[in-house]
Amino acid sequence: MGRRILTLIGAMFILYLGGALIFESVPLFGRYQHYVVVSDSMAPTIDVHDVVIIDRRGSFSEGDIIAFETTLAEQTVPVIHYLDEIESDNGRDIYHTRPEEGPRDDWVLERDDILGAHALTIPRIGRMFAFFGSAIGRVVLVINILGVVLIARLLTRKT
C-alpha cells in the first residue's frame, strides 16, 4: 500500500511540474497562450477565474473575442473583450473593443496591440493556477507533498 501511495505522489508531482512547464513557461508550443480571467467584464460568457486559451495566429473579425494588452495603474495587463469594430484610418486598421455588457471601450488598438483570438475557455481552474503560481502556493504544495511522503513512510515502516 505504501508503494502505491508513493507512486501516486510521484505521478502527481510529475503532472504538476509538467503542467507548470506547459502553462507557465512554454506558451503551448508558441501558438497558444493562456490567461486567468480576473474581472467580470465578460460574464456570463467568460467568468472570473476561468482560464482562457488565446490563439496567437490568425485574422480577426468583428464579434470575435480577442486578448490585448493595455496599461492600467502603470502596469501592463491583458484584457479579454469582444472586437466591436475595425475601422480603416489612412490605410491603417484601428480596432475598437467592448465588454460583454455596456458601451465600447475607450481603448484604441492597432494590430500589434492584439495578442490573439479566443480559442477555448476552461471554467473555474484559474484559482488553482493563481494559487500554485504564487510563492506561497508553491511552498504549500511542497510542504503537502513532503507531508504525504512522510506519512506514507511512517505507515509502511516495519516495526
Secondary structure, 3 states (H helix, E strand, C coil): CHHHHHHHHHHHHHHHHHHHHHHHHCCHHHCEEEEECCCCCCCCCCCCCCEEEEECCCCCCCCCEEEEEEEECCEEEEEEEEEEEEEEECCEEEEEEECCCCCCCCCCECHHHEEEEEEEEECCCHHHHHHHHCHHHHHHHHHHHHHHHHHHHHHHCCC
